[in-house]
Amino acid sequence: MSNLNESTSNNTQRLMDQYTEVRTFLIVTPCVVFLYVNGVMILTLRKKAVFQQASCYILFGQMLWVDTLNLFISVVMYMCAVSRILIMKNVCLLLLIAATSLYQVATLNLSLMSLERYVAICFPLRHAEFTSSERTHIAIGVVCIISMIQPLSETIIFYCIDTTNIAMHLFCSRTTLLRLQIYNKLDIAFTCMLFVVVWFIIIFTYASIAAVAKTAACDKMSAKKANKTVLLHLIQLGLGASSILAGVIQEVIYVNTDLMTAVNVMYFCFLVFIIFPKCLSPLIYGMRDQAFSCIFMYYFTFGKGGTVNPVIKEQHA
């Protein structure tokens, strides 16, 4: 009887391992593909002077770098989790700091991209002055500094106040490493402030561009394209907010259901709210710009398609 139970247990474990391998393949494969796509896009941005000088392309490049790094860190942490690899707590803290900071940079970067489109449509004569490459890089620097406030605060608390972490190696997640209630309060406070500010900026720019589009002095096509871009920013921000809600759902499911259901829900949330937005958003933005897309296709297909010398008629919108 004991041998039968042991055989059943081994078969169940084998099926679980195979199921985990399939899910890992379904996550890692698109991530590797889109890491390559993002890498080619970053290379493309470095091949033309206009891509390094125009504020819209500079901000697009910032989004590419942030999404690429965030995607890489997410995959690394996922692989460690499914492989049951324990990580040194200092390394885990570094990964969590990087993930939090990159997430906030990506969110704030949406507001910068919306403001750039707002200036281009509402103040076209002063667009070059307001969104010069120098000012754009300064704005990006300010965003990076703001995004480091929460991670630095948590790091100070971790090393100066937190005495709950005595194990040198652990399963790496915010739940296992940052156990004090003050971490949750900081996270909620910073997240609420971040999303309120960015929601306000995006909605304000969308409404302003829509109002200007009704006037006779506005380029209707440019305004329509800019409004679609800002709407994409709003959708992307909504996905970011959904990822926070997904974390809450995962906690509730983990507490109130069996382990298999909890694992399935966690996998679904990770795939839909974390991986796919980071994979698809750079591709959507890049393919909407004709000047960028034709050069990108040239490098992506190893010179088989597109051209390296397109006529740049309009800026990225």
Residue, then its C-alpha position, 0 to 999 in steps of 0.5 A: m500500500s505504501n509503495l502504491n502511495e509513493s508511486t502515485s506521489n512520484n507520478t503527481q510530482r512528475l506531472m507537476d514538473q512537466y507542467t512547470e516546464v511547459r509554463t516556463f517555456l511559454i514565458v521564457t520564449p517570448c521574453v527572449v524574442f522580445l529582448y532581441v527585438n528591443g535590442v535591435m530597436i536600441l541599435t536602430l536608435r543609435k544609427k541616426a542622428v535625428f533619433q538621438q536629438a529629437s525628444c520623442y525618440i529620446l523618450f522612446g529610447q528611455m522606454l526601451w531601456v527600462d522595459t528591457l531591463n525590467l523584462f530581464i529582471s522579471v525573467v531572472m526572478y521567475m526562473c529562480a522561483v520555479s527552479r527553487i533557487l535561494i538567493m542571498k538577501n543582499v542580492c535579492l534586495l538589489l533585484l527588488i530595488a532595481a525592479t521597483s525603480l525601473y517600474q516607477v521610471a517606466t510609469l513616470n516616463l509615460s507622463l513625459m511622453s504625453l507632455e512632449r506630444y502636448v507641447a508638439i500640438c499645443f505649442p508647435l512654434r516653441h516645441a523645439e525650445f521646450t523639448s530640446s535634447e538637453r531639457t529632455h535628458i534633464a527631465i529623464g534625470v529628474v524622473c530617475i531621481i524621483s524613482m529612487i526615493q522609495p527604494l532608498s527609503e526601503t534600503i535604509i529601513f532594511y539595514c538600520i531598523d529591520t531585524t527580521n531578516i537573519a537568513m543569508h539565503l531565501f526565496c526572493s520576493r517582497t513578501t519574504l524579504l520585506r516583512l515589516q508593515i512599514y514597507n507596505k505603507l511606503d509602497i502604498a503611499f508612493t504608488c498612490m502618489l505616482f499614479v494620481v500624478v501620472w493619471f492627471i498628466i495623461i488625462f490633461t494632455y489628452a483633453s488639451i490635444a482634443a480641444v486644440a484639434k477642434t480649432a482651425a489652426c491645428d494640423k488635424m492629422s498630427a493632433k489625431k495621431a498624438n491623441k492616439t499616442v496619449l491614449l496608448h499611454l493611458i492604456q499602458l498606465g492602466l495595465g500598470a495599475s492592473s499589475i498592482l491589483a494582480g498582486v493583491i489578487q494573488e495574495v488573496i488567492y494564496v491565502n484562501t485556495d489550494l496551492m495548485t490554484a494559487v500557482n495557476v493564478m500567479y502564473f496567469c497574472f505574471l504572464v498577462f500583467i507583467i510580461f506581455p505589456k513589457c514585450l508589446s508596448p515597445l513594438i507597438y510604439g516603434m511600428r507606428d513611426q514610419a521613419f523608425s520602422c523602416i530602419f528597424m526592419y532593415y536591421f531586424t531582417f539583417g538587411k533583407g527588408g526596409t532601408v537605412n536611409p528613409v526620408i524622415k517626414e514626421q516625428h514620432a507621435 
